[in-house]
Amino acid sequence: MERYVAIDNVCAWPNLTLMPDGVIVATIFNQPAHGAWEGDVECWASVDGGCLWELRGTPAPHEPGTNRMNVAAGLARNGDLIVIASGWTDRPPVGERRGFGEAEVLHPWVCRSADGGRTWTRDGSIDKPIDGVQALIPFGDVIQLPSGALSVSCYAWEPPNKHNAYSYRSDDDGQSWSCTGVIKFDGINETTLLALADGQILAAARTLGDQHLDLYRSTDEGATWANSGPLTLGMQHPAHLLQLADGRILLTYGIRNQGLYGVGARFSSDVGKTWSAPQLLVDFKTATDGGYPSSVQLPNGMIVTAYYCSCTPAHNRYHMGVVRWKSKRER
């Protein structure tokens, strides 16, 4: 197992995309704070399997007095990189912290790159939810369905404690998006999707209350959803789902339990019906803030998992960390 400080001085909340040419692109928030001030969504790239990273482009540069920080990302059918980015109003200049009391969620931008994240256009659109909620926050992966459509999850920010999660669909390869179903009204927010070859979609959702993860399943391309039960204990969130080359599903998630902060992993060999015992991928040791993992698998079987962390015993700054590892079956 190899561990790296990949991008320094960023809070990140990374989303990894494996490009058709084998490059890994990380879509991140580029400031070392939880959205407390202005900032952008950037794309960084690794051409060596996740060891070294360089800035490629900025899909969502902020407008004055705002930030862009909440993202979903993935590939269109034609190989373009799509980033859907929202953010917040009432953001002060960099370094001047401000709470979110007067801030409002910005409607998401649909950003697109045809050159691996170097240059970007912003010409897509995403509809507001079917129930009239105004504030949408994208999360997780943009996925490709067997039917040819794309799908993504967004959740509604309904302060103080009412959040709804939706599935969105695009039938024009990511140009326009419409709400096709409600994953759950009132009770979940950050939700990531995974498309299976048999047409099912899995969704791992962060719950309110004790903030564990629940698994949801759709057999009609996101129109209706059924709860398949919990995936983690309380304060273990949010999730990422990845189907490995051997067919297993990898769940990675943040751990924020008192005395243990880090990144955990579980595996399923039966499309999410049962799961292996949890394993600890990364122990943050001294940190009390971190997680939000995202993973890709390389052709050689190596898994690259990115996360963010406020500090480690050897690195006292916010950063995007990377761990490169192989699961036992592939050693």
VOPAGU-2260 file (C-alpha; in pm, 1 decimal, decimal comma):
REM VOPAGU-2260
SITE   aa  ch    i         X         Y         Z
SITE  MET   A    0       0,0       0,0       0,0
SITE  GLU   A    1     134,5     341,8    -101,3
SITE  ARG   A    2      22,1     672,0      47,5
SITE  TYR   A    3      84,1    1022,7     -93,1
SITE  VAL   A    4      14,5    1387,2     -16,1
SITE  ALA   A    5    -112,7    1448,2    -368,8
SITE  ILE   A    6    -241,6    1807,8    -374,1
SITE  ASP   A    7    -141,6    2033,6     -86,0
SITE  ASN   A    8    -335,4    2313,2      86,6
SITE  VAL   A    9    -685,2    2221,1     -39,5
SITE  CYS   A   10    -996,8    2087,8     130,2
SITE  ALA   A   11   -1063,3    1913,3    -203,6
SITE  TRP   A   12   -1362,0    1678,2    -151,2
SITE  PRO   A   13   -1213,8    1489,3    -447,9
SITE  ASN   A   14   -1396,4    1313,5    -728,3
SITE  LEU   A   15   -1180,9    1084,8    -944,9
SITE  THR   A   16   -1246,3    1006,0   -1311,7
SITE  LEU   A   17   -1044,2     755,4   -1514,1
SITE  MET   A   18   -1014,1     902,3   -1862,0
SITE  PRO   A   19   -1013,7     694,6   -2184,1
SITE  ASP   A   20    -637,2     754,0   -2225,3
SITE  GLY   A   21    -561,6     621,2   -1874,7
SITE  VAL   A   22    -510,3     961,4   -1709,2
SITE  ILE   A   23    -678,6    1008,5   -1370,7
SITE  VAL   A   24    -853,0    1343,5   -1325,0
SITE  ALA   A   25    -936,3    1470,7    -975,4
SITE  THR   A   26   -1209,9    1733,7    -955,8
SITE  ILE   A   27   -1163,5    1932,1    -634,9
SITE  PHE   A   28   -1243,8    2248,4    -435,7
SITE  ASN   A   29    -921,5    2448,8    -443,4
SITE  GLN   A   30    -923,3    2615,6     -99,7
SITE  PRO   A   31    -812,5    2487,0     247,1
SITE  ALA   A   32   -1146,1    2559,4     413,8
SITE  HIS   A   33   -1502,4    2425,1     421,8
SITE  GLY   A   34   -1634,1    2682,7     179,6
SITE  ALA   A   35   -1578,2    2964,4     427,3
SITE  TRP   A   36   -1456,3    3196,6     150,3
SITE  GLU   A   37   -1437,7    3228,9    -227,4
SITE  GLY   A   38   -1291,8    2946,7    -433,8
SITE  ASP   A   39   -1310,8    2744,9    -754,5
SITE  VAL   A   40   -1361,8    2392,3    -880,4
SITE  GLU   A   41   -1037,3    2273,5   -1039,5
SITE  CYS   A   42    -928,9    1962,4   -1227,7
SITE  TRP   A   43    -591,1    1806,2   -1152,7
SITE  ALA   A   44    -445,1    1517,2   -1353,7
SITE  SER   A   45    -212,5    1226,5   -1286,8
SITE  VAL   A   46     -46,2    1046,7   -1577,1
SITE  ASP   A   47     142,0     797,8   -1355,8
SITE  GLY   A   48    -142,1     621,1   -1178,9
SITE  GLY   A   49    -200,8     865,6    -894,7
SITE  CYS   A   50     148,7     941,5    -763,4
SITE  LEU   A   51     213,1    1288,3    -910,6
SITE  TRP   A   52     -52,9    1549,0    -993,3
SITE  GLU   A   53     -62,8    1868,4   -1200,7
SITE  LEU   A   54    -330,1    2133,8   -1242,5
SITE  ARG   A   55    -510,0    2095,7   -1576,6
SITE  GLY   A   56    -797,2    2341,3   -1580,0
SITE  THR   A   57   -1079,1    2516,2   -1397,1
SITE  PRO   A   58   -1426,0    2394,9   -1497,3
SITE  ALA   A   59   -1609,8    2624,0   -1253,9
SITE  PRO   A   60   -1431,4    2950,5   -1166,4
SITE  HIS   A   61   -1622,8    3141,0    -901,5
SITE  GLU   A   62   -1793,6    3474,6    -952,2
SITE  PRO   A   63   -1712,6    3755,3    -702,8
SITE  GLY   A   64   -1877,0    3704,2    -364,3
SITE  THR   A   65   -1943,4    3333,4    -428,6
SITE  ASN   A   66   -1766,3    3000,2    -445,7
SITE  ARG   A   67   -1805,1    2686,6    -652,1
SITE  MET   A   68   -1731,1    2381,7    -436,8
SITE  ASN   A   69   -1995,1    2105,1    -465,2
SITE  VAL   A   70   -1946,0    1871,2    -760,1
SITE  ALA   A   71   -2043,8    1559,0    -946,0
SITE  ALA   A   72   -1817,4    1440,7   -1227,4
SITE  GLY   A   73   -1779,0    1167,5   -1486,7
SITE  LEU   A   74   -1755,6    1077,0   -1853,7
SITE  ALA   A   75   -2004,2    1142,5   -2131,0
SITE  ARG   A   76   -2056,1     869,5   -2391,1
SITE  ASN   A   77   -1834,4    1054,6   -2635,9
SITE  GLY   A   78   -1545,3    1066,3   -2385,8
SITE  ASP   A   79   -1591,6    1427,3   -2273,4
SITE  LEU   A   80   -1542,3    1505,0   -1905,1
SITE  ILE   A   81   -1853,7    1647,2   -1740,6
SITE  VAL   A   82   -1846,8    1842,5   -1413,1
SITE  ILE   A   83   -2170,4    1960,6   -1251,4
SITE  ALA   A   84   -2085,4    2228,0    -993,9
SITE  SER   A   85   -2284,7    2431,2    -744,8
SITE  GLY   A   86   -2170,1    2652,5    -458,4
SITE  TRP   A   87   -2271,5    2934,0    -225,6
SITE  THR   A   88   -2341,6    3304,3    -221,7
SITE  ASP   A   89   -2223,1    3550,4      44,6
SITE  ARG   A   90   -1860,1    3431,2      40,4
SITE  PRO   A   91   -1586,7    3672,5     149,7
SITE  PRO   A   92   -1239,8    3705,2      -7,2
SITE  VAL   A   93    -988,4    3426,8      49,1
SITE  GLY   A   94    -877,1    3409,0     410,4
SITE  GLU   A   95   -1177,1    3595,8     555,8
SITE  ARG   A   96   -1397,8    3326,7     708,9
SITE  ARG   A   97   -1775,3    3363,3     714,0
SITE  GLY   A   98   -2050,5    3127,9     823,7
SITE  PHE   A   99   -2340,5    3017,2     606,5
SITE  GLY   A  100   -2620,2    3196,9     791,3
SITE  GLU   A  101   -2703,7    3432,4     502,3
SITE  ALA   A  102   -2565,4    3219,1     220,9
SITE  GLU   A  103   -2779,3    3055,8     -48,5
SITE  VAL   A  104   -2702,4    2759,0    -271,8
SITE  LEU   A  105   -2615,5    2846,7    -632,2
SITE  HIS   A  106   -2794,3    2655,8    -907,8
SITE  PRO   A  107   -2553,2    2402,4   -1064,4
SITE  TRP   A  108   -2350,8    2472,3   -1374,6
SITE  VAL   A  109   -2301,5    2192,9   -1629,4
SITE  CYS   A  110   -1938,1    2216,2   -1742,3
SITE  ARG   A  111   -1780,9    2012,1   -2022,4
SITE  SER   A  112   -1428,3    1944,9   -2149,0
SITE  ALA   A  113   -1334,6    1769,7   -2473,6
SITE  ASP   A  114    -958,6    1777,3   -2403,8
SITE  GLY   A  115    -919,7    1593,8   -2074,9
SITE  GLY   A  116    -998,5    1883,8   -1844,2
SITE  ARG   A  117    -774,1    2151,9   -1993,7
SITE  THR   A  118   -1039,3    2380,2   -2143,5
SITE  TRP   A  119   -1407,1    2407,2   -2057,4
SITE  THR   A  120   -1743,9    2517,3   -2189,8
SITE  ARG   A  121   -2053,9    2586,4   -1983,5
SITE  ASP   A  122   -2355,0    2538,0   -2205,8
SITE  GLY   A  123   -2560,7    2263,6   -2042,6
SITE  SER   A  124   -2862,3    2294,1   -1813,7
SITE  ILE   A  125   -3014,9    2109,1   -1519,2
SITE  ASP   A  126   -3382,9    2135,8   -1427,7
SITE  LYS   A  127   -3505,4    2215,5   -1079,5
SITE  PRO   A  128   -3663,5    1924,9    -887,2
SITE  ILE   A  129   -4014,9    1809,5    -954,9
SITE  ASP   A  130   -4135,8    1928,0    -613,8
SITE  GLY   A  131   -4028,4    2288,2    -663,9
SITE  VAL   A  132   -3726,4    2290,3    -432,7
SITE  GLN   A  133   -3498,6    2574,6    -537,2
SITE  ALA   A  134   -3153,0    2473,7    -409,8
SITE  LEU   A  135   -2976,0    2173,4    -570,0
SITE  ILE   A  136   -2636,5    2029,0    -478,4
SITE  PRO   A  137   -2475,4    1765,2    -705,2
SITE  PHE   A  138   -2273,6    1480,8    -556,7
SITE  GLY   A  139   -2086,2    1169,1    -665,1
SITE  ASP   A  140   -2028,0    1026,9   -1010,4
SITE  VAL   A  141   -2191,9    1101,6   -1342,6
SITE  ILE   A  142   -2268,7     745,5   -1456,6
SITE  GLN   A  143   -2350,3     581,4   -1789,3
SITE  LEU   A  144   -2661,4     361,2   -1798,5
SITE  PRO   A  145   -2687,0      51,6   -2022,3
SITE  SER   A  146   -2967,6     224,2   -2214,9
SITE  GLY   A  147   -2730,3     499,0   -2326,6
SITE  ALA   A  148   -2851,7     770,0   -2089,5
SITE  LEU   A  149   -2639,0     939,7   -1824,4
SITE  SER   A  150   -2744,8     974,1   -1462,4
SITE  VAL   A  151   -2636,1    1168,7   -1155,6
SITE  SER   A  152   -2758,6    1237,1    -803,7
SITE  CYS   A  153   -2843,9    1579,3    -659,4
SITE  TYR   A  154   -2988,1    1668,1    -321,7
SITE  ALA   A  155   -3198,4    1958,0    -205,7
SITE  TRP   A  156   -3070,0    2182,0      71,2
SITE  GLU   A  157   -3372,0    2255,9     290,2
SITE  PRO   A  158   -3245,2    2417,7     611,4
SITE  PRO   A  159   -3227,5    2343,6     886,1
SITE  ASN   A  160   -3261,5    1964,4     865,2
SITE  LYS   A  161   -3480,5    1857,2     572,9
SITE  HIS   A  162   -3285,3    1718,7     277,4
SITE  ASN   A  163   -3423,2    1530,4     -24,6
SITE  ALA   A  164   -3217,8    1329,0    -276,1
SITE  TYR   A  165   -3306,5    1288,3    -644,3
SITE  SER   A  166   -3183,5    1100,3    -948,5
SITE  TYR   A  167   -3129,7    1303,3   -1265,0
SITE  ARG   A  168   -3105,4    1180,6   -1624,1
SITE  SER   A  169   -2963,9    1309,1   -1950,8
SITE  ASP   A  170   -3064,0    1163,6   -2287,3
SITE  ASP   A  171   -2841,7    1397,6   -2491,1
SITE  ASP   A  172   -2502,3    1289,2   -2351,2
SITE  GLY   A  173   -2493,6    1542,4   -2071,8
SITE  GLN   A  174   -2619,4    1861,7   -2234,4
SITE  SER   A  175   -2949,6    1877,1   -2044,8
SITE  TRP   A  176   -3066,4    1707,2   -1725,8
SITE  SER   A  177   -3411,9    1638,0   -1585,7
SITE  CYS   A  178   -3528,6    1490,5   -1256,1
SITE  THR   A  179   -3651,6    1134,9   -1305,5
SITE  GLY   A  180   -3708,4    1012,9    -952,0
SITE  VAL   A  181   -3687,9    1075,3    -579,3
SITE  ILE   A  182   -3440,4     851,0    -400,4
SITE  LYS   A  183   -3584,6     963,5     -65,7
SITE  PHE   A  184   -3776,3    1262,0      64,4
SITE  ASP   A  185   -3653,1    1412,0     391,2
SITE  GLY   A  186   -3365,2    1224,5     545,6
SITE  ILE   A  187   -3066,8    1183,4     311,5
SITE  ASN   A  188   -2829,0    1415,5     130,8
SITE  GLU   A  189   -2491,4    1326,0     -27,2
SITE  THR   A  190   -2569,3    1025,3    -248,5
SITE  THR   A  191   -2345,4     852,6    -503,0
SITE  LEU   A  192   -2464,9     625,4    -785,7
SITE  LEU   A  193   -2331,8     309,7    -951,6
SITE  ALA   A  194   -2476,0     156,5   -1270,9
SITE  LEU   A  195   -2473,6    -222,8   -1302,8
SITE  ALA   A  196   -2466,2    -417,5   -1628,6
SITE  ASP   A  197   -2810,2    -570,2   -1562,9
SITE  GLY   A  198   -2969,6    -223,9   -1561,3
SITE  GLN   A  199   -2988,7    -174,7   -1185,3
SITE  ILE   A  200   -2859,0     141,7   -1019,7
SITE  LEU   A  201   -2720,6     137,0    -666,8
SITE  ALA   A  202   -2715,0     451,0    -452,0
SITE  ALA   A  203   -2518,2     492,5    -129,4
SITE  ALA   A  204   -2671,3     777,5      70,3
SITE  ARG   A  205   -2563,5     976,0     375,3
SITE  THR   A  206   -2847,2     981,0     625,7
SITE  LEU   A  207   -2936,4    1251,0     875,1
SITE  GLY   A  208   -2959,4    1166,1    1244,1
SITE  ASP   A  209   -2662,6     943,5    1327,3
SITE  GLN   A  210   -2524,1     997,1     974,1
SITE  HIS   A  211   -2468,7     638,1     865,7
SITE  LEU   A  212   -2489,6     519,4     503,5
SITE  ASP   A  213   -2794,9     348,7     354,0
SITE  LEU   A  214   -2804,0     156,1      27,1
SITE  TYR   A  215   -3084,9     218,2    -223,5
SITE  ARG   A  216   -3160,1      22,3    -539,7
SITE  SER   A  217   -3349,4     108,4    -860,1
SITE  THR   A  218   -3452,7    -136,4   -1133,7
SITE  ASP   A  219   -3617,9     124,0   -1360,3
SITE  GLU   A  220   -3328,1     362,3   -1434,1
SITE  GLY   A  221   -3390,0     583,3   -1133,3
SITE  ALA   A  222   -3766,2     635,1   -1150,1
SITE  THR   A  223   -3830,8     447,7    -823,2
SITE  TRP   A  224   -3602,2     342,0    -540,1
SITE  ALA   A  225   -3608,9      85,2    -259,1
SITE  ASN   A  226   -3403,8      95,0      60,9
SITE  SER   A  227   -3175,4    -209,9      90,7
SITE  GLY   A  228   -3053,2    -133,6     442,2
SITE  PRO   A  229   -2752,0      19,5     618,3
SITE  LEU   A  230   -2394,9       0,9     492,2
SITE  THR   A  231   -2204,1     155,4     783,8
SITE  LEU   A  232   -2228,7     260,4    1145,9
SITE  GLY   A  233   -2310,7     613,6    1253,1
SITE  MET   A  234   -2072,1     895,7    1161,3
SITE  GLN   A  235   -1932,9     691,9     871,1
SITE  HIS   A  236   -1999,9     883,8     548,9
SITE  PRO   A  237   -2013,2     986,3     267,0
SITE  ALA   A  238   -1965,2     703,5      18,9
SITE  HIS   A  239   -1819,8     611,9    -316,1
SITE  LEU   A  240   -1911,9     299,4    -515,2
SITE  LEU   A  241   -1691,2     134,4    -778,6
SITE  GLN   A  242   -1734,9    -193,8    -964,0
SITE  LEU   A  243   -1398,2    -367,3    -992,1
SITE  ALA   A  244   -1270,6    -564,6   -1290,0
SITE  ASP   A  245   -1348,8    -893,5   -1112,9
SITE  GLY   A  246   -1713,9    -790,7   -1068,2
SITE  ARG   A  247   -1702,9    -705,8    -698,5
SITE  ILE   A  248   -1834,9    -371,7    -577,1
SITE  LEU   A  249   -1604,3    -157,1    -366,7
SITE  LEU   A  250   -1755,4      78,6    -110,4
SITE  THR   A  251   -1523,0     341,6      33,0
SITE  TYR   A  252   -1637,0     591,3     295,1
SITE  GLY   A  253   -1518,9     842,4     552,0
SITE  ILE   A  254   -1493,8     746,3     918,7
SITE  ARG   A  255   -1559,8    1020,1    1174,5
SITE  ASN   A  256   -1599,0     830,8    1499,4
SITE  GLN   A  257   -1452,3     962,6    1821,9
SITE  GLY   A  258   -1100,4     821,5    1844,8
SITE  LEU   A  259   -1091,4     705,1    1480,8
SITE  TYR   A  260   -1089,5     931,9    1176,8
SITE  GLY   A  261    -998,1     788,4     839,5
SITE  VAL   A  262   -1121,1     600,4     532,5
SITE  GLY   A  263   -1289,4     259,8     538,9
SITE  ALA   A  264   -1371,0       0,9     272,8
SITE  ARG   A  265   -1609,3    -291,6     222,0
SITE  PHE   A  266   -1665,6    -531,6     -70,4
SITE  SER   A  267   -1973,0    -700,8    -213,9
SITE  SER   A  268   -1961,9   -1005,5    -443,2
SITE  ASP   A  269   -2339,4   -1022,7    -495,5
SITE  VAL   A  270   -2424,7    -677,0    -636,8
SITE  GLY   A  271   -2474,7    -518,6    -297,6
SITE  LYS   A  272   -2684,2    -781,2    -119,2
SITE  THR   A  273   -2412,5    -869,8     133,9
SITE  TRP   A  274   -2087,2    -699,6     228,3
SITE  SER   A  275   -1750,2    -797,4     371,5
SITE  ALA   A  276   -1633,2    -685,0     711,9
SITE  PRO   A  277   -1502,8    -326,0     714,2
SITE  GLN   A  278   -1132,8    -261,0     669,9
SITE  LEU   A  279    -940,0      54,4     750,5
SITE  LEU   A  280    -761,3     196,9     446,9
SITE  VAL   A  281    -626,7     516,8     601,8
SITE  ASP   A  282    -595,4     620,9     966,9
SITE  PHE   A  283    -570,4     998,3     996,0
SITE  LYS   A  284    -420,7     970,1    1346,4
SITE  THR   A  285    -427,9    1331,9    1468,1
SITE  ALA   A  286    -685,1    1472,7    1222,4
SITE  THR   A  287   -1044,1    1547,3    1317,9
SITE  ASP   A  288   -1158,1    1638,0     967,4
SITE  GLY   A  289   -1135,9    1435,1     649,9
SITE  GLY   A  290   -1277,9    1162,3     429,9
SITE  TYR   A  291   -1490,2    1199,5     113,8
SITE  PRO   A  292   -1307,4     918,1     -69,4
SITE  SER   A  293   -1332,1     846,6    -441,7
SITE  SER   A  294   -1172,0     549,4    -619,6
SITE  VAL   A  295   -1074,7     427,0    -966,2
SITE  GLN   A  296    -910,3     101,2   -1075,0
SITE  LEU   A  297    -619,0      89,5   -1317,4
SITE  PRO   A  298    -574,6    -181,3   -1585,0
SITE  ASN   A  299    -309,3    -354,2   -1370,2
SITE  GLY   A  300    -561,3    -399,3   -1087,5
SITE  MET   A  301    -426,0    -117,1    -870,9
SITE  ILE   A  302    -695,9      80,2    -690,7
SITE  VAL   A  303    -636,7     453,8    -647,7
SITE  THR   A  304    -839,9     611,6    -367,1
SITE  ALA   A  305    -830,3     987,3    -307,0
SITE  TYR   A  306    -959,5    1161,4       4,9
SITE  TYR   A  307    -906,9    1485,3     193,7
SITE  CYS   A  308    -755,1    1535,5     537,2
SITE  SER   A  309    -697,7    1834,9     763,0
SITE  CYS   A  310    -357,9    1709,8     884,4
SITE  THR   A  311    -146,3    1406,6     962,2
SITE  PRO   A  312     139,9    1362,9    1209,8
SITE  ALA   A  313     381,9    1432,6     922,1
SITE  HIS   A  314     186,5    1698,6     731,1
SITE  ASN   A  315      11,7    1979,4     916,1
SITE  ARG   A  316    -211,1    2122,7     639,8
SITE  TYR   A  317    -528,7    2042,6     451,2
SITE  HIS   A  318    -451,4    1826,0     150,9
SITE  MET   A  319    -585,4    1572,1     -94,7
SITE  GLY   A  320    -427,7    1241,5      -5,7
SITE  VAL   A  321    -401,7     933,5    -226,2
SITE  VAL   A  322    -360,0     570,0    -133,3
SITE  ARG   A  323    -268,5     314,9    -401,8
SITE  TRP   A  324    -356,2     -41,5    -306,6
SITE  LYS   A  325    -475,5    -382,2    -422,7
SITE  SER   A  326    -751,6    -588,7    -270,4
SITE  LYS   A  327    -662,6    -937,0    -147,9
SITE  ARG   A  328    -823,1   -1118,1    -439,6
SITE  GLU   A  329    -599,6    -932,8    -685,4
SITE  ARG   A  330    -264,8    -973,4    -511,8
